């Protein structure tokens, strides 16, 4: 027999309050018309610990409890007619009906998850403008901006049990289908801007298939194939609430959770939920690099917090920007872009041997191979001498050349050029020869 979930809310985390989690939070128990109990899976993001959300860089730096908010930290409940009327008043295109399942999810958000809602209300100031811009670009209902609330709890670093990642929780295959690059160094599913436009395009394509926003939301969760199967099993009924019994367990709770998220993000005040106070970050700007660079090189040469750079560029999985593969964008505080440009050579050459350890050329040690005769040994010595004789290379400095340009053309570094030629600064003269190896 399934255990009913219970809510335990006690003091001390946000503004002196803390949420103690119930032992089983992954299900909500509902009762059907025949009195039979059914367990519905809740979206994974509804189980995130609030303290993990508050440890994100943006949370620690730009969010804080609103100590001027005098609302009691306790949930207020209302007759179901009140919830129905409030949902009806939302300025939405999408259908937001009320039923007992929706009520269960509203109770979860306004009860056990009320402090997570406080965080999301504050964090929405970072992300909602991005979501709205992407949705507008594809002509989609703006209430879809609350989809990441149930997908990721507005955690850009969220990764699900099955490998979905980012604010919009793209799987690898779907992300790549919509132009998001995913490899060992880059995961654009974590890029708030690129993933938002990819999500808007995906949602638009799903609407072209189903023509019903509730089915679109469900398909976003479990895939269009599962929705088509459920429609077929329901005798062709293209209505979410008619195909509901034939959906996966988590998808049964997905649309109700989305409706509840729309409700709580608009009517939080009626439930005594105080949004966290938001201080918006300083303006940012972007630069494009065509060489590999490590975020730590930028941070330490330009004096930027490495965690801030990581937060602004969450798509770079190992702090390495692979500009040598293709021109790559780096976002940084607007005040730092000129600093980067002025120190570009120094940045690229800072701790390169420590931060970039992959070798581009290796020699095989054949000293212990079979047949190591004197003749073979002499041949190796002759090869070694020949190699040393041909290794030195000089090029003529062109008009307007810089050390970094010469280094890039000849696959070396500014530091090596200075060492080989006894150059202390950056002054070089056109027409003179310079040793490059």
HELIX and SHEET records of a PDB file:
HELIX    1   1 UNK A   44  UNK A   47  5                                   4    
HELIX    2   2 UNK A   50  UNK A   54  1                                   5    
HELIX    3   3 UNK A   57  UNK A   62  1                                   6    
HELIX    4   4 UNK A   80  UNK A   89  1                                  10    
HELIX    5   5 UNK A  100  UNK A  110  1                                  11    
HELIX    6   6 UNK A  114  UNK A  137  1                                  24    
HELIX    7   7 UNK A  142  UNK A  146  5                                   5    
HELIX    8   8 UNK A  147  UNK A  152  1                                   6    
HELIX    9   9 UNK A  172  UNK A  177  1                                   6    
HELIX   10  10 UNK A  188  UNK A  190  5                                   3    
HELIX   11  11 UNK A  192  UNK A  210  1                                  19    
HELIX   12  12 UNK A  213  UNK A  222  1                                  10    
HELIX   13  13 UNK A  224  UNK A  233  1                                  10    
HELIX   14  14 UNK A  240  UNK A  243  1                                   4    
HELIX   15  15 UNK A  244  UNK A  246  5                                   3    
HELIX   16  16 UNK A  249  UNK A  267  1                                  19    
HELIX   17  17 UNK A  268  UNK A  271  5                                   4    
HELIX   18  18 UNK A  295  UNK A  302  1                                   8    
HELIX   19  19 UNK A  306  UNK A  312  1                                   7    
HELIX   20  20 UNK A  334  UNK A  336  5                                   3    
HELIX   21  21 UNK A  337  UNK A  342  1                                   6    
HELIX   22  22 UNK A  344  UNK A  349  1                                   6    
HELIX   23  23 UNK A  352  UNK A  355  1                                   4    
HELIX   24  24 UNK A  374  UNK A  391  1                                  18    
HELIX   25  25 UNK A  403  UNK A  409  1                                   7    
HELIX   26  26 UNK A  414  UNK A  421  1                                   8    
SHEET    1   A 2 UNK A   9  UNK A  11  0                                        
SHEET    2   A 2 UNK A  17  UNK A  19 -1                                        
SHEET    1   B 2 UNK A  27  UNK A  31  0                                        
SHEET    2   B 2 UNK A  37  UNK A  41 -1                                        
SHEET    1   C 2 UNK A  63  UNK A  64  0                                        
SHEET    2   C 2 UNK A 277  UNK A 278 -1                                        
SHEET    1   D 2 UNK A 284  UNK A 289  0                                        
SHEET    2   D 2 UNK A 328  UNK A 333 -1                                        
SHEET    1   E 2 UNK A 292  UNK A 294  0                                        
SHEET    2   E 2 UNK A 320  UNK A 322 -1                                        
SHEET    1   F 2 UNK A 394  UNK A 396  0                                        
SHEET    2   F 2 UNK A 433  UNK A 435 -1                                        
END                                                                             
